[in-house]
Amino acid sequence: MKVIFVGAGPGDPELLTLKAARLLQTCQCCVYAGSLVSPEVVALVPSGAEKFDSAAMTLEETTAVCRRAQERGIDVIRLHTGDPSIYGAIREQMMELDKLGIPYEVVPGVSSFQAAAAALKAELTAPEVSQTIVLTRTAGRTPMPAGQELERLAQTGSTLCIFLSVHNMAEVAETLAAQYGGDCPIAVVYRASWPDQKIVEGTLADIAAKVAEAGIGKTAMIVVGRALERKGAVSRLYASEFSHGYRKGSGQ
């Protein structure tokens, strides 16, 4: 018996990995984050399987499900939205499983920041503009460690993908404008890849008003940085004069 932490992806069931879909379709016991995981993904679990919505459960209760499954020799699928490694709260679960001697593994999934980039038809890195992507969030009941505050991260000029923070949109925009400039492009993608996906684009100067008008207050990804601009330097990878290990350039 083992617990398998599975990434449910951003919402669209077609964005599940083949492995994740196979595990869901054959599982006997599934604990899923009902507040975030798409019902279409949960629907892949067989009707006769045990299902537990962890939205209203404590760590002790989800661990108890795993312990009972161990006694019966049944694997448990622990289904997390997006990719489990990013704000997935799997670390504390693994620590409890370690105490009980229950083995586990992780199946990665498509993250909401990737689904948001796809919805925007955007490349998050751009030559001579941004070669770094930072995944972060603003402080809430979970404080930010010293040195990882948004204003510090903004000093790098990286493309920022900000989770769990759209409710602080005005504060986020004001903080970032000090480093990126008020004309810097920013986008907010609500429920990326879901049927009701919504995209709001603007600049740091006007995005807060646009997001408020759209009525978006949660479940959205914020993407900001000059890489979102459709101008500037481009990659030389496919330039005719560019040589690499698989092609000799023209030398012009």
ChimeraX commands (.cxc) that place a marker at each C-alpha (Angstrom):
marker #1 position 0.00,0.00,0.00 radius 0.5
marker #1 position 1.12,3.55,-0.69 radius 0.5
marker #1 position -0.22,7.09,-0.93 radius 0.5
marker #1 position 0.14,8.71,-4.33 radius 0.5
marker #1 position 0.07,12.51,-4.42 radius 0.5
marker #1 position -1.35,13.34,-7.84 radius 0.5
marker #1 position -1.39,16.71,-9.58 radius 0.5
marker #1 position -4.90,17.38,-10.88 radius 0.5
marker #1 position -3.71,20.15,-13.18 radius 0.5
marker #1 position -5.35,23.58,-13.43 radius 0.5
marker #1 position -8.88,22.38,-14.21 radius 0.5
marker #1 position -9.25,21.07,-17.74 radius 0.5
marker #1 position -9.27,17.25,-17.42 radius 0.5
marker #1 position -7.42,17.00,-20.73 radius 0.5
marker #1 position -4.45,18.66,-19.04 radius 0.5
marker #1 position -4.00,15.70,-16.70 radius 0.5
marker #1 position -0.94,13.60,-17.35 radius 0.5
marker #1 position -1.61,10.14,-18.79 radius 0.5
marker #1 position -0.33,8.64,-15.55 radius 0.5
marker #1 position -2.62,10.79,-13.42 radius 0.5
marker #1 position -5.66,9.87,-15.51 radius 0.5
marker #1 position -4.83,6.16,-15.30 radius 0.5
marker #1 position -4.41,6.28,-11.54 radius 0.5
marker #1 position -7.69,8.12,-11.05 radius 0.5
marker #1 position -9.63,5.76,-13.28 radius 0.5
marker #1 position -8.42,2.72,-11.37 radius 0.5
marker #1 position -8.24,3.96,-7.79 radius 0.5
marker #1 position -10.21,2.56,-4.87 radius 0.5
marker #1 position -9.75,5.45,-2.47 radius 0.5
marker #1 position -9.34,9.14,-3.32 radius 0.5
marker #1 position -8.86,12.15,-1.06 radius 0.5
marker #1 position -9.31,15.31,-3.13 radius 0.5
marker #1 position -9.26,19.06,-2.57 radius 0.5
marker #1 position -12.89,19.69,-3.41 radius 0.5
marker #1 position -12.63,23.45,-3.08 radius 0.5
marker #1 position -10.19,23.64,-6.00 radius 0.5
marker #1 position -10.06,20.44,-8.05 radius 0.5
marker #1 position -12.34,20.43,-11.08 radius 0.5
marker #1 position -15.45,18.22,-10.72 radius 0.5
marker #1 position -14.66,16.89,-14.20 radius 0.5
marker #1 position -11.37,15.53,-12.88 radius 0.5
marker #1 position -12.99,14.01,-9.78 radius 0.5
marker #1 position -15.56,12.40,-12.08 radius 0.5
marker #1 position -12.82,10.14,-13.45 radius 0.5
marker #1 position -12.73,8.29,-10.11 radius 0.5
marker #1 position -14.81,5.08,-10.31 radius 0.5
marker #1 position -18.29,5.37,-8.80 radius 0.5
marker #1 position -17.58,2.52,-6.37 radius 0.5
marker #1 position -14.40,4.08,-4.99 radius 0.5
marker #1 position -14.23,5.77,-1.61 radius 0.5
marker #1 position -14.08,9.55,-1.99 radius 0.5
marker #1 position -13.17,12.11,0.68 radius 0.5
marker #1 position -13.38,15.87,0.12 radius 0.5
marker #1 position -10.48,17.30,2.12 radius 0.5
marker #1 position -11.87,20.85,1.99 radius 0.5
marker #1 position -13.60,20.30,5.34 radius 0.5
marker #1 position -11.05,17.85,6.78 radius 0.5
marker #1 position -8.07,18.33,9.07 radius 0.5
marker #1 position -4.60,16.86,8.61 radius 0.5
marker #1 position -5.40,14.29,11.30 radius 0.5
marker #1 position -8.53,13.21,9.44 radius 0.5
marker #1 position -6.86,12.80,6.05 radius 0.5
marker #1 position -4.03,10.90,7.71 radius 0.5
marker #1 position -6.58,8.61,9.35 radius 0.5
marker #1 position -7.99,7.76,5.91 radius 0.5
marker #1 position -4.50,6.72,4.81 radius 0.5
marker #1 position -3.96,4.68,7.96 radius 0.5
marker #1 position -7.22,2.76,7.46 radius 0.5
marker #1 position -6.34,2.15,3.82 radius 0.5
marker #1 position -2.96,0.79,4.89 radius 0.5
marker #1 position -4.69,-1.71,7.15 radius 0.5
marker #1 position -6.70,-2.96,4.16 radius 0.5
marker #1 position -3.83,-2.86,1.68 radius 0.5
marker #1 position -5.48,-0.21,-0.53 radius 0.5
marker #1 position -3.60,2.59,-2.27 radius 0.5
marker #1 position -4.79,6.15,-1.66 radius 0.5
marker #1 position -4.81,8.82,-4.37 radius 0.5
marker #1 position -4.26,12.21,-2.73 radius 0.5
marker #1 position -5.47,14.59,-5.44 radius 0.5
marker #1 position -4.15,18.16,-5.35 radius 0.5
marker #1 position -4.90,21.01,-7.72 radius 0.5
marker #1 position -2.20,22.08,-10.19 radius 0.5
marker #1 position 1.18,20.62,-9.33 radius 0.5
marker #1 position 1.51,19.27,-5.77 radius 0.5
marker #1 position 4.97,20.77,-5.31 radius 0.5
marker #1 position 3.69,24.38,-5.45 radius 0.5
marker #1 position 1.62,25.52,-2.46 radius 0.5
marker #1 position 0.33,21.96,-2.25 radius 0.5
marker #1 position 0.63,21.50,1.53 radius 0.5
marker #1 position 2.04,18.03,0.91 radius 0.5
marker #1 position 5.11,18.46,3.11 radius 0.5
marker #1 position 3.18,18.15,6.37 radius 0.5
marker #1 position 1.24,15.19,5.01 radius 0.5
marker #1 position 4.44,13.39,4.11 radius 0.5
marker #1 position 5.81,14.02,7.59 radius 0.5
marker #1 position 2.78,12.27,9.08 radius 0.5
marker #1 position 3.09,9.37,6.65 radius 0.5
marker #1 position 6.77,9.03,7.58 radius 0.5
marker #1 position 5.77,8.64,11.22 radius 0.5
marker #1 position 3.39,5.84,10.28 radius 0.5
marker #1 position 5.81,4.14,7.90 radius 0.5
marker #1 position 3.42,4.57,4.96 radius 0.5
marker #1 position 5.25,4.88,1.63 radius 0.5
marker #1 position 4.28,7.54,-0.90 radius 0.5
marker #1 position 5.15,8.96,-4.29 radius 0.5
marker #1 position 4.31,12.09,-6.28 radius 0.5
marker #1 position 2.87,12.44,-9.79 radius 0.5
marker #1 position 3.42,15.99,-11.09 radius 0.5
marker #1 position 0.76,18.06,-12.77 radius 0.5
marker #1 position 0.39,21.16,-14.92 radius 0.5
marker #1 position 0.50,24.26,-12.70 radius 0.5
marker #1 position -1.91,27.17,-12.93 radius 0.5
marker #1 position 0.95,29.50,-13.84 radius 0.5
marker #1 position 1.60,27.37,-16.92 radius 0.5
marker #1 position -2.09,27.26,-17.82 radius 0.5
marker #1 position -2.25,31.04,-17.38 radius 0.5
marker #1 position 0.72,31.54,-19.72 radius 0.5
marker #1 position -0.98,29.31,-22.29 radius 0.5
marker #1 position -4.22,31.27,-21.99 radius 0.5
marker #1 position -2.27,34.48,-22.55 radius 0.5
marker #1 position -0.34,32.92,-25.46 radius 0.5
marker #1 position 2.73,34.26,-23.72 radius 0.5
marker #1 position 6.34,33.17,-23.30 radius 0.5
marker #1 position 7.38,34.07,-19.77 radius 0.5
marker #1 position 11.04,34.44,-20.67 radius 0.5
marker #1 position 12.37,36.93,-23.21 radius 0.5
marker #1 position 15.94,37.54,-24.42 radius 0.5
marker #1 position 17.60,40.55,-22.79 radius 0.5
marker #1 position 14.39,41.21,-20.85 radius 0.5
marker #1 position 13.76,38.36,-18.42 radius 0.5
marker #1 position 15.47,35.00,-18.17 radius 0.5
marker #1 position 14.02,34.26,-14.74 radius 0.5
marker #1 position 10.53,33.33,-13.60 radius 0.5
marker #1 position 9.64,33.79,-9.94 radius 0.5
marker #1 position 6.71,31.90,-8.42 radius 0.5
marker #1 position 5.53,33.67,-5.29 radius 0.5
marker #1 position 2.59,34.98,-3.29 radius 0.5
marker #1 position 1.83,37.86,-0.96 radius 0.5
marker #1 position 1.71,37.50,2.78 radius 0.5
marker #1 position -1.53,36.51,4.43 radius 0.5
marker #1 position -2.05,34.26,7.40 radius 0.5
marker #1 position 1.14,32.65,6.11 radius 0.5
marker #1 position 3.84,35.34,6.51 radius 0.5
marker #1 position 6.60,35.84,3.96 radius 0.5
marker #1 position 10.15,34.97,5.10 radius 0.5
marker #1 position 12.52,37.92,5.36 radius 0.5
marker #1 position 14.03,38.82,2.01 radius 0.5
marker #1 position 11.22,37.25,-0.02 radius 0.5
marker #1 position 8.84,40.19,0.12 radius 0.5
marker #1 position 7.32,41.27,-3.20 radius 0.5
marker #1 position 9.25,44.52,-3.33 radius 0.5
marker #1 position 12.53,42.61,-2.98 radius 0.5
marker #1 position 11.63,40.11,-5.69 radius 0.5
marker #1 position 10.56,42.92,-8.01 radius 0.5
marker #1 position 14.08,44.35,-7.89 radius 0.5
marker #1 position 15.26,41.45,-10.06 radius 0.5
marker #1 position 13.07,42.50,-13.00 radius 0.5
marker #1 position 12.00,38.88,-13.40 radius 0.5
marker #1 position 8.66,37.70,-14.69 radius 0.5
marker #1 position 6.53,37.23,-11.60 radius 0.5
marker #1 position 3.76,34.66,-11.33 radius 0.5
marker #1 position 1.87,35.51,-8.17 radius 0.5
marker #1 position -0.39,32.91,-6.59 radius 0.5
marker #1 position -3.16,33.40,-4.02 radius 0.5
marker #1 position -2.97,37.18,-4.07 radius 0.5
marker #1 position -5.59,38.67,-6.39 radius 0.5
marker #1 position -7.57,39.85,-3.36 radius 0.5
marker #1 position -4.64,42.23,-2.73 radius 0.5
marker #1 position -4.55,43.46,-6.34 radius 0.5
marker #1 position -4.32,47.18,-5.58 radius 0.5
marker #1 position -1.48,46.71,-3.10 radius 0.5
marker #1 position 0.35,44.31,-5.42 radius 0.5
marker #1 position 0.13,46.74,-8.35 radius 0.5
marker #1 position 1.32,49.69,-6.28 radius 0.5
marker #1 position 4.26,47.73,-4.88 radius 0.5
marker #1 position 5.38,46.45,-8.28 radius 0.5
marker #1 position 4.94,49.77,-10.09 radius 0.5
marker #1 position 7.73,51.22,-7.99 radius 0.5
marker #1 position 10.17,48.81,-9.67 radius 0.5
marker #1 position 8.62,47.91,-13.04 radius 0.5
marker #1 position 6.95,51.24,-13.84 radius 0.5
marker #1 position 3.25,51.94,-14.11 radius 0.5
marker #1 position 3.24,51.08,-17.83 radius 0.5
marker #1 position 4.49,47.52,-17.25 radius 0.5
marker #1 position 2.09,44.90,-18.64 radius 0.5
marker #1 position 0.25,42.65,-16.23 radius 0.5
marker #1 position -2.43,40.02,-16.65 radius 0.5
marker #1 position -4.83,38.28,-14.29 radius 0.5
marker #1 position -6.19,34.90,-15.35 radius 0.5
marker #1 position -9.17,33.66,-13.39 radius 0.5
marker #1 position -9.65,29.87,-13.26 radius 0.5
marker #1 position -7.19,29.15,-16.06 radius 0.5
marker #1 position -8.38,26.33,-18.38 radius 0.5
marker #1 position -11.84,26.08,-16.75 radius 0.5
marker #1 position -14.96,26.68,-18.89 radius 0.5
marker #1 position -15.52,30.03,-17.12 radius 0.5
marker #1 position -11.92,31.20,-17.55 radius 0.5
marker #1 position -11.59,34.97,-17.57 radius 0.5
marker #1 position -8.58,37.08,-18.63 radius 0.5
marker #1 position -8.00,40.68,-17.58 radius 0.5
marker #1 position -5.01,42.47,-19.11 radius 0.5
marker #1 position -3.66,45.92,-18.45 radius 0.5
marker #1 position -0.78,47.80,-16.89 radius 0.5
marker #1 position 0.28,48.16,-13.30 radius 0.5
marker #1 position -1.37,51.57,-13.37 radius 0.5
marker #1 position -4.85,50.35,-14.30 radius 0.5
marker #1 position -5.07,46.64,-13.49 radius 0.5
marker #1 position -6.57,47.02,-10.02 radius 0.5
marker #1 position -9.60,48.90,-11.33 radius 0.5
marker #1 position -10.05,46.40,-14.17 radius 0.5
marker #1 position -9.91,43.41,-11.82 radius 0.5
marker #1 position -12.39,45.04,-9.45 radius 0.5
marker #1 position -14.74,45.75,-12.36 radius 0.5
marker #1 position -14.47,42.10,-13.46 radius 0.5
marker #1 position -15.39,40.97,-9.95 radius 0.5
marker #1 position -12.35,38.74,-9.52 radius 0.5
marker #1 position -11.43,38.22,-5.88 radius 0.5
marker #1 position -9.92,34.74,-5.73 radius 0.5
marker #1 position -8.78,31.70,-7.76 radius 0.5
marker #1 position -6.67,33.74,-10.16 radius 0.5
marker #1 position -3.06,33.90,-11.29 radius 0.5
marker #1 position -1.26,37.24,-11.60 radius 0.5
marker #1 position 1.47,37.44,-14.26 radius 0.5
marker #1 position 3.59,40.56,-14.53 radius 0.5
marker #1 position 6.75,41.59,-16.33 radius 0.5
marker #1 position 8.18,43.12,-19.48 radius 0.5
marker #1 position 8.34,39.66,-21.08 radius 0.5
marker #1 position 4.61,40.04,-21.76 radius 0.5
marker #1 position 5.35,42.81,-24.25 radius 0.5
marker #1 position 5.42,41.80,-27.91 radius 0.5
marker #1 position 8.53,43.81,-28.70 radius 0.5
marker #1 position 12.26,43.89,-28.05 radius 0.5
marker #1 position 15.06,41.42,-28.65 radius 0.5
marker #1 position 14.28,37.92,-29.92 radius 0.5
marker #1 position 16.00,34.57,-29.53 radius 0.5
marker #1 position 18.82,33.81,-31.96 radius 0.5
marker #1 position 18.17,30.07,-31.84 radius 0.5
marker #1 position 16.52,29.91,-35.27 radius 0.5
marker #1 position 18.38,32.79,-36.91 radius 0.5
marker #1 position 19.96,31.70,-40.21 radius 0.5
marker #1 position 23.45,32.78,-39.12 radius 0.5
marker #1 position 23.26,31.06,-35.72 radius 0.5
marker #1 position 25.28,27.84,-35.46 radius 0.5
marker #1 position 24.74,25.12,-32.84 radius 0.5
marker #1 position 25.31,21.42,-32.40 radius 0.5
marker #1 position 22.57,20.48,-34.87 radius 0.5
marker #1 position 22.87,23.17,-37.53 radius 0.5
marker #1 position 25.64,25.23,-39.12 radius 0.5
marker #1 position 24.71,28.88,-39.60 radius 0.5
marker #1 position 25.30,30.93,-42.72 radius 0.5
marker #1 position 27.95,32.98,-40.93 radius 0.5
marker #1 position 26.44,36.26,-42.16 radius 0.5
marker link #1:1,2 radius 0.2
marker link #1:2,3 radius 0.2
marker link #1:3,4 radius 0.2
marker link #1:4,5 radius 0.2
marker link #1:5,6 radius 0.2
marker link #1:6,7 radius 0.2
marker link #1:7,8 radius 0.2
marker link #1:8,9 radius 0.2
marker link #1:9,10 radius 0.2
marker link #1:10,11 radius 0.2
marker link #1:11,12 radius 0.2
marker link #1:12,13 radius 0.2
marker link #1:13,14 radius 0.2
marker link #1:14,15 radius 0.2
marker link #1:15,16 radius 0.2
marker link #1:16,17 radius 0.2
marker link #1:17,18 radius 0.2
marker link #1:18,19 radius 0.2
marker link #1:19,20 radius 0.2
marker link #1:20,21 radius 0.2
marker link #1:21,22 radius 0.2
marker link #1:22,23 radius 0.2
marker link #1:23,24 radius 0.2
marker link #1:24,25 radius 0.2
marker link #1:25,26 radius 0.2
marker link #1:26,27 radius 0.2
marker link #1:27,28 radius 0.2
marker link #1:28,29 radius 0.2
marker link #1:29,30 radius 0.2
marker link #1:30,31 radius 0.2
marker link #1:31,32 radius 0.2
marker link #1:32,33 radius 0.2
marker link #1:33,34 radius 0.2
marker link #1:34,35 radius 0.2
marker link #1:35,36 radius 0.2
marker link #1:36,37 radius 0.2
marker link #1:37,38 radius 0.2
marker link #1:38,39 radius 0.2
marker link #1:39,40 radius 0.2
marker link #1:40,41 radius 0.2
marker link #1:41,42 radius 0.2
marker link #1:42,43 radius 0.2
marker link #1:43,44 radius 0.2
marker link #1:44,45 radius 0.2
marker link #1:45,46 radius 0.2
marker link #1:46,47 radius 0.2
marker link #1:47,48 radius 0.2
marker link #1:48,49 radius 0.2
marker link #1:49,50 radius 0.2
marker link #1:50,51 radius 0.2
marker link #1:51,52 radius 0.2
marker link #1:52,53 radius 0.2
marker link #1:53,54 radius 0.2
marker link #1:54,55 radius 0.2
marker link #1:55,56 radius 0.2
marker link #1:56,57 radius 0.2
marker link #1:57,58 radius 0.2
marker link #1:58,59 radius 0.2
marker link #1:59,60 radius 0.2
marker link #1:60,61 radius 0.2
marker link #1:61,62 radius 0.2
marker link #1:62,63 radius 0.2
marker link #1:63,64 radius 0.2
marker link #1:64,65 radius 0.2
marker link #1:65,66 radius 0.2
marker link #1:66,67 radius 0.2
marker link #1:67,68 radius 0.2
marker link #1:68,69 radius 0.2
marker link #1:69,70 radius 0.2
marker link #1:70,71 radius 0.2
marker link #1:71,72 radius 0.2
marker link #1:72,73 radius 0.2
marker link #1:73,74 radius 0.2
marker link #1:74,75 radius 0.2
marker link #1:75,76 radius 0.2
marker link #1:76,77 radius 0.2
marker link #1:77,78 radius 0.2
marker link #1:78,79 radius 0.2
marker link #1:79,80 radius 0.2
marker link #1:80,81 radius 0.2
marker link #1:81,82 radius 0.2
marker link #1:82,83 radius 0.2
marker link #1:83,84 radius 0.2
marker link #1:84,85 radius 0.2
marker link #1:85,86 radius 0.2
marker link #1:86,87 radius 0.2
marker link #1:87,88 radius 0.2
marker link #1:88,89 radius 0.2
marker link #1:89,90 radius 0.2
marker link #1:90,91 radius 0.2
marker link #1:91,92 radius 0.2
marker link #1:92,93 radius 0.2
marker link #1:93,94 radius 0.2
marker link #1:94,95 radius 0.2
marker link #1:95,96 radius 0.2
marker link #1:96,97 radius 0.2
marker link #1:97,98 radius 0.2
marker link #1:98,99 radius 0.2
marker link #1:99,100 radius 0.2
marker link #1:100,101 radius 0.2
marker link #1:101,102 radius 0.2
marker link #1:102,103 radius 0.2
marker link #1:103,104 radius 0.2
marker link #1:104,105 radius 0.2
marker link #1:105,106 radius 0.2
marker link #1:106,107 radius 0.2
marker link #1:107,108 radius 0.2
marker link #1:108,109 radius 0.2
marker link #1:109,110 radius 0.2
marker link #1:110,111 radius 0.2
marker link #1:111,112 radius 0.2
marker link #1:112,113 radius 0.2
marker link #1:113,114 radius 0.2
marker link #1:114,115 radius 0.2
marker link #1:115,116 radius 0.2
marker link #1:116,117 radius 0.2
marker link #1:117,118 radius 0.2
marker link #1:118,119 radius 0.2
marker link #1:119,120 radius 0.2
marker link #1:120,121 radius 0.2
marker link #1:121,122 radius 0.2
marker link #1:122,123 radius 0.2
marker link #1:123,124 radius 0.2
marker link #1:124,125 radius 0.2
marker link #1:125,126 radius 0.2
marker link #1:126,127 radius 0.2
marker link #1:127,128 radius 0.2
marker link #1:128,129 radius 0.2
marker link #1:129,130 radius 0.2
marker link #1:130,131 radius 0.2
marker link #1:131,132 radius 0.2
marker link #1:132,133 radius 0.2
marker link #1:133,134 radius 0.2
marker link #1:134,135 radius 0.2
marker link #1:135,136 radius 0.2
marker link #1:136,137 radius 0.2
marker link #1:137,138 radius 0.2
marker link #1:138,139 radius 0.2
marker link #1:139,140 radius 0.2
marker link #1:140,141 radius 0.2
marker link #1:141,142 radius 0.2
marker link #1:142,143 radius 0.2
marker link #1:143,144 radius 0.2
marker link #1:144,145 radius 0.2
marker link #1:145,146 radius 0.2
marker link #1:146,147 radius 0.2
marker link #1:147,148 radius 0.2
marker link #1:148,149 radius 0.2
marker link #1:149,150 radius 0.2
marker link #1:150,151 radius 0.2
marker link #1:151,152 radius 0.2
marker link #1:152,153 radius 0.2
marker link #1:153,154 radius 0.2
marker link #1:154,155 radius 0.2
marker link #1:155,156 radius 0.2
marker link #1:156,157 radius 0.2
marker link #1:157,158 radius 0.2
marker link #1:158,159 radius 0.2
marker link #1:159,160 radius 0.2
marker link #1:160,161 radius 0.2
marker link #1:161,162 radius 0.2
marker link #1:162,163 radius 0.2
marker link #1:163,164 radius 0.2
marker link #1:164,165 radius 0.2
marker link #1:165,166 radius 0.2
marker link #1:166,167 radius 0.2
marker link #1:167,168 radius 0.2
marker link #1:168,169 radius 0.2
marker link #1:169,170 radius 0.2
marker link #1:170,171 radius 0.2
marker link #1:171,172 radius 0.2
marker link #1:172,173 radius 0.2
marker link #1:173,174 radius 0.2
marker link #1:174,175 radius 0.2
marker link #1:175,176 radius 0.2
marker link #1:176,177 radius 0.2
marker link #1:177,178 radius 0.2
marker link #1:178,179 radius 0.2
marker link #1:179,180 radius 0.2
marker link #1:180,181 radius 0.2
marker link #1:181,182 radius 0.2
marker link #1:182,183 radius 0.2
marker link #1:183,184 radius 0.2
marker link #1:184,185 radius 0.2
marker link #1:185,186 radius 0.2
marker link #1:186,187 radius 0.2
marker link #1:187,188 radius 0.2
marker link #1:188,189 radius 0.2
marker link #1:189,190 radius 0.2
marker link #1:190,191 radius 0.2
marker link #1:191,192 radius 0.2
marker link #1:192,193 radius 0.2
marker link #1:193,194 radius 0.2
marker link #1:194,195 radius 0.2
marker link #1:195,196 radius 0.2
marker link #1:196,197 radius 0.2
marker link #1:197,198 radius 0.2
marker link #1:198,199 radius 0.2
marker link #1:199,200 radius 0.2
marker link #1:200,201 radius 0.2
marker link #1:201,202 radius 0.2
marker link #1:202,203 radius 0.2
marker link #1:203,204 radius 0.2
marker link #1:204,205 radius 0.2
marker link #1:205,206 radius 0.2
marker link #1:206,207 radius 0.2
marker link #1:207,208 radius 0.2
marker link #1:208,209 radius 0.2
marker link #1:209,210 radius 0.2
marker link #1:210,211 radius 0.2
marker link #1:211,212 radius 0.2
marker link #1:212,213 radius 0.2
marker link #1:213,214 radius 0.2
marker link #1:214,215 radius 0.2
marker link #1:215,216 radius 0.2
marker link #1:216,217 radius 0.2
marker link #1:217,218 radius 0.2
marker link #1:218,219 radius 0.2
marker link #1:219,220 radius 0.2
marker link #1:220,221 radius 0.2
marker link #1:221,222 radius 0.2
marker link #1:222,223 radius 0.2
marker link #1:223,224 radius 0.2
marker link #1:224,225 radius 0.2
marker link #1:225,226 radius 0.2
marker link #1:226,227 radius 0.2
marker link #1:227,228 radius 0.2
marker link #1:228,229 radius 0.2
marker link #1:229,230 radius 0.2
marker link #1:230,231 radius 0.2
marker link #1:231,232 radius 0.2
marker link #1:232,233 radius 0.2
marker link #1:233,234 radius 0.2
marker link #1:234,235 radius 0.2
marker link #1:235,236 radius 0.2
marker link #1:236,237 radius 0.2
marker link #1:237,238 radius 0.2
marker link #1:238,239 radius 0.2
marker link #1:239,240 radius 0.2
marker link #1:240,241 radius 0.2
marker link #1:241,242 radius 0.2
marker link #1:242,243 radius 0.2
marker link #1:243,244 radius 0.2
marker link #1:244,245 radius 0.2
marker link #1:245,246 radius 0.2
marker link #1:246,247 radius 0.2
marker link #1:247,248 radius 0.2
marker link #1:248,249 radius 0.2
marker link #1:249,250 radius 0.2
marker link #1:250,251 radius 0.2
marker link #1:251,252 radius 0.2
view
